[in-house]
Amino acid sequence: MTHTRTGISWSLLALALSGCAFVGPDHVQPDLKAPAQWQSGSEAAPTDPARLARWWRQFEDPLLTELIDRALNNSPDIQLAQARLRESRLRGELAVAGLAPGVDASASSGRGQGSAETGTSFTRNVFSVGFDARWEADLFGGQRRAIEAARADLQGREASLHDTQVSLAAEVARNHLDLRAAQTRLKIARDHLASQSETLQLTLWREQAGLTSTLEVEQARASVEQTRAQIPVLETSLGAAEYRLAVLLGETPGTLHARLAAPRALPVTPAPLAVTIPADTLRQRPDVRAAERALAAATARIGQAEAARYPALTLSGSIGLDALTADALTGGNALSRSILAGLTAPIFDGGRLRKQVEIQASLRDQAAISLEQTVLTALEDVENALVALARGREREAALTEATRAGRAAAALARQRYASGIIDFQTVLTAERTALTLEDSLAQARASTTQALIQLYKALGGGWSST
């Protein structure tokens, strides 16, 4: 590196102030290449932004609304995202501050004695106060590219915060649904356990009367214990959902037990929100916005690295008071001042600066690929949710009819067995079928609602710009 310092001239100052230019590529809004319509065949319709932002209120469950609101206010995930947003905002302010001149104040005093051999053995005091200023002209836009990158980073952090809100709301809703599904399935299992216990008692009476064999008694007992064995598994799922909800709300596991202990039925699945065209969905999704801002920041940093390869102009100056006594500092003769301009240009660095530009270009390419991948994932999320919701409703409808028939068959089988019309194997089959169908219906209803929650998340619902 070579350094040249000269007295400042008006032409050099004009170059510093008005001859600045940006180097490096400018960010261009990418074409997200969204399809015209969804492959699932769903018709696009305008979306109500307010309804999408607070989609969980469509379930008309005050407890679910309370849990999500508490999570959005207290979750460690939200607090971490907010802290990162504050960091990006401060880094942006730091980049802006780099454009302003720096001014330092200084004050010093000293006392010294020279050598007798040189004839300067007298003692001397020196007092000095003053101000030093320095400023680097942004000739080729390196600092302004840094500000551009910092601004894109800040916008990306804002989008990441919104993405955290979207994921958190969906996660709370899913775990709340898991908890209600476990409660519903527990009730089904306990109801069937009671019914099968009655059947076991009936077989014991018939055995005592000599109307049946020990085989039927043992078959009935096996059926009872098989159902009983399902209960601890469901209780484990219930506890896991409850503890997970507490953690999502930023609370210790177990603190929500009293609030969630009372069993409630599965929520009624509302009509799904109108699905917008793919392009509108991509604009709504904060993860796509965050990826696009990351690409903008990476593009700006190419210019920042490129500017380092060009000359840098630094202006510096000082003004102060120097005197041999403290009282003399107030005199007019104590004034001292200087102003300098320095021009620094890279001559040879072994290709380091050029490699930095190439590295930033590679990072920009990575950001572009990441954005493309995020877009594809977003489209996949919506398609999967639409298919799961449609097929889930079909499965739920079929299982509803099958469960009605299974309950009727089980009740009729028990009546006929008590009358001695049919054998016990028919009763066992009917009871097991009824239990399986009721449990499957509960799972199907939960799965359909889960698919709707996933659709809301895939559409980018769960945050608002207001």
N, C-alpha and C positions, 0 to 999 in steps of 0.2 A: 504494500500500500504506500502511496506517496502523499504527502501533505504539503499544501501551499497556503501561506497566510499573507494577505496583502491588505493595504488600507482599503476601506470600503469605497466603492464608487457607485454613482447613481445607476449606471447601466447594470451592475451586478445586482443591485437591490431590485431593479425592475425585473430582472430575470427571476429572482427568488420569489417575488410577489405575484407576478402575472404570467410567467412562462411555464407554470407547473402543468404537467400532463399525466394522465393515467397510462400505465403500462399493464400488460396482461389482458386476458379475455374478460369480457363483460358477461354476467350471468343472463341467460335467456330462459324464460319460463318454458319448461319442457312440455312436450305434448305427451299426455299420459296414455294416449291410445286406448281409451275406454271403448268397449263395444257399444253398439246402438241400443241393445236391449239384453235382458237377462236370458240365459240359455234355458232356465227353468220354465220359461213361458209366462212369468209373472208380468202383469201389465204395469207400466210405470204411471205414477200419479204424483201430483204435487204433495210435498210433505209439510206438515205443520211443525215449524221449528220448535215451538214451545212444548208441544207434545213429545217430540223426539228427545228434547233436552231432559225431560222429566218423565220418561216412559214408564217408570215403575208405578206411578200413580194410577195408571190404567188398570192395575190389579185391584184397586180399591181395598187395599190392606194397610191400615194405618200403622201397624207394627213394622211392616216392610219399609214404608216411607221413613219411619223414625230411624230404623237401623241404617239405611243408606245415608240419610242426612247426617247422622252421627259419624259414620265412617268418613264421609267427605270432609268433615270438619276436624276429625281427630286422628285419622289413620297415619301411622308412621310413613307409609308410602307417599301420601300427600305432603306431609311435612318435609320429606326428603326432596321431593320434586320442587317444592316451593323454595327450599334452601338452594338448590341448584339454579333455580331461576334468579334468585337474588345474586348469586355468584356471577352469572352471565351478565346481569345488569351492571354490576360493579366493574366487570372486565370491559364492558362497553364504555363506561364512563372513563376508565383508565386509558383506553385507546384514544378517546376524544381529548383527554388531557395532554396527550403526547403532541398535539398540534400547537399548544400554547407555549410561550416562552417560559423558561425557568428563571426565577430570581432568588438569590440567596443574600442574606445579610451577614456581615461579619464584623467583628471587633477584636482587636488584639493589642497587647502591650508587651514590650520586651526591654531588657537591660543587658548590655554587653560591653566587654572590654577587649581592645585589640592587643596585639603583641608589641612588647617594648622594642624588639629587634627591628620592626618595621616603622617604628616611630608613631604608631597609632595606639599607644597604651592608655589613651584617655577612655573614660567610661561614658557610655551614651545610652539614653533612653529613647525608645521609639513607640509612638502611639498611632493607631490606625483604626478607622471605622469606614464602612462603605457598603456598597451593593454591587453584586456581580450578576449579570444577565446573560443568558445564552438561548439561542433558538436555532433549530435545524429546519431549513426550508424543505417542504415536501415537494421537491422538484418533479418527481416522476410518480407521485401518487401512492407511494408505499404505505405511508401512514393512513391515508384515506382508504386504501384497500383494507388495512387492518381494522378501521372503523366499520367498513362495509361487512367484513367477516364477523366482527363482534355483534353487529346489529342482526345479522342472519342467525348467529348462534343464540342470541336472546329470543328471537322469534321461534327458533327451534325448541328452546327450553319451554316457552309458553305452550307450544303444541304438545310437547312431552308431558307437561302438567295436565293438559286436557286429556291426553291419551291415558294417563294414570287414573283420572277421574272416570273415564269410560270403563276401563278394566275393573276398577274397584266397585263401581255400582253393579256391574254384571256379576262380579264375584260374590258380593254380598247377597244379591238376589238368588244366585245359584245355590249357595250354602243354606240360605233360608228355605229354599224349596226342598233341598235334600233333607233338612230337618223335618219339615212337614210331611214329606214322603215317608220318612222313617217312622214318624208317629202314626201315620195312616196304616202302614204295613204292620206295625206292631199291634194296632187294634184289630186288624183282620186276623193276624195270627192268634191273638188271645181269644177272639170270638170263636175261631175254629177249634182252638184247644178246649174251650168249654163245651162246644158241641160234640167233639170227639170223646171227651171224658164222659159225657152222658151216654154216648154209644157204647163205650167200654163198660159202663155200669149196667147197661141193658144186656150185654153179652154175659156178664157175670151172673145176673139174675137167671138168664136163660140156661146157663150152664148148671146152676144149682137146681133148676127145675128139670134138668135132664133133656132139655130141648136143643142143646148145641154142644159142641165139643170144645176141649181146651184149646185146639188150634185156632178157633175163631176168637177166643179171649186173647191169646197172644198176638194175633194179628191186629186186634183193636188196640192193645197196649203199645205195640210197635208204632202204630199210626199216631197215637197220642204223643209218644216220646219224640218221634220225628218232627212233629210240629213244635213241641217244646224246645227242641234244639235250635230252631230258627230264631227264637226270641233273643238270646244273647248276641247273635250276629247283628240283628237290627238295633239293639240297644247300643252296641259299639258304634254303628254308623250314626246313630242319633247323637251320641256324645261327641264324636269327631266333628260333626257339623256345628254343634253348639260351641265347641272350643275354637273352631276356626273362625266363627262369626265374631267371637270376643276379640281375637287377635286382629282381625280386619278393622275392628272399631278402635284399636289401640288400647285394649284392656286385657287384663290377665284372664286366662282360661278359667271358666267357672263363674265369672261375675254376672253372666247373663242368664244363669240357670233359672232364677225365680221369674225372670221376665219371659222366658221361653218354655217353661215347664208345662203350662196348660196346653193340652193337645188341641190342634186346630186342623180343620180339613184342608185339603189341597186347594190352592186358590183357583178360582174359575179363570180359565184362559181367555183374555179379552180378544177381540178381533185384532188381527195384526195391523200395524201401522202401514200406511200406503208406502210402497217401495218406489223410490225415485229412480230416474235413469242412472245407469252406471257412472256417468261423468259427474253428476251431482253428488252421488255417494262418495266418490273419491275426493271431491272438494270438501265434503263434510268431515271425513275421517282425519283426526288429528295426527295419526301416525304417518299418513301420506304427507301431510303438511310438514311434519318434523323432518322427514326424509328429504323433501324438496328444499327446505332451508339448509340442511346439512350440505346439499349439493351447491347451494349459493355461497355458503361460507367457504367451501373448498375451492370454488372458482375464484373467489376474491383473494384467497391466500396465494394463488399462482402469481397474481399481480404484485402482491407484497414481496414474494421471493424474487420476482423479476426486477423490482425496483432496487433491490440490494446490489444488483450488478452495475448500476449506473452511478455517476458522481453524486456526492452529497455535499450540500452547502450549509455551513454552520456560521452563524453570526453570534458574536460574543462582545460584551462590553462591561465596563465597570466604572463606577464613580464613587469617590470617597474622600476622606480627609486623612492626611499623613502629617505628623509633626513630631518634634523632639520633646515637647512637653504637652501635658494634657490641656493646659490653658490655651496653647497655640492652636488647638484643633478648631477653635471658633473663628480664627482669623481667615481672611480671604486668601492668603497665600498657601493655606493648607490643602486646597482643593486639588484633587488629581482625577484624571479620567482617561479612559482608553476605549477604543472600539476596533474590533478586528473581524475579518471574514476569513473563513477557512474552507478550502475546497478539497475534498477527499475523493479519490477515484481508485477503484481496484485495478491493479495492473496484472498481477499473477497470483492465483490462489489454488493452483492445481486442479481447477474445474469444480471446486467446492460449491460455489454459488450457482453454477449451471446445474449441478446435480440436485441442489435444493429446489430449483424450479421443476426439474423432472420428477422429483419426489412428490411435490404438490400436485403436479398434473396427474400422477398416478393415483393420488388420494382423491382427486376430483373424479377420475374414472371409477374408482371404487364406490364413491357416493352415488354416481349415476346408476351403477348396477344395483346398488342397494335400494335406490328409489324404484327402479323397475321391479325388483323382487317384492317390495312392499305393496306396489300396485297390484301385482298378480295375486299376492296373498289376500289383499282386501277383496278383490273380485271373487276369489275362491271362497272366502268366508261367507259372503252373501249368498252365493249359489248353494253352498252346503246347507246353510240355515234355511233357505227357502225350500229346498228338497226335503230336509228333515221335518220341517213344519207341516208340509203338505202330506207326506207319508205318515207322519205321526198322527195327524187328525184321522186319516183313514184307518189306521190300526186301532186307535182309541174307539172309533165308532164300532168296528167289528168286535172288539173285546167287550164293549158294553153290552151288546146283544148276547154274546157268548156267556158272559157272567150271569146275566138274568136267567138264561136257560140252565146254567150249571147249578145255581142256587135252587131252582125249582126241582131239578133232577135229584139233588142231594136230599131235599126235604121229602120228596116222594119215596125215595129209596129207604129212608129211615122208617117211614110209616109202614111200608110193605114188609120190611124185615121184622118189625115189631109184630106184624100180623102173621108172620111165618110164610109169606107168599114167595119171597125171593131169598137167595142165599146171601151170606155176609160179604162175600167177595164183591158183589155188586154194590153194596153200601160203601165199602172201602174205596172202590174206584170212583164212585160218585162224589164222595167227600173230598178225596184228593184232587179230583178235577175241579171242584168248586173252589177249593183253597188256591190252587194254582191260577185259576182264571181271575179271581179277585185280586190276588197279588200282582198278576200281570197287568191288570187294568190300572191299578194304582201306579205301577211303574210307567205304563204307557202315558197316563195323564201327566206324570212328572216329566217324562221325556218330551212331550209336546210343549209343555211350558218352558222347559229348558231350551228347546229349539227356538221359541219365540224370544227368550232372553238373548240367545246367541244372535238372532236376527237384529234385535235392537243394537247390540254391541257392534255387529258387522256394519250397520248403517252409520256408525259413529255417534250414536245417541248416548247421552250421559253428561254432556257439558253444554254450556251456553256462553256466548261471547258477551252477554250483557251482565 
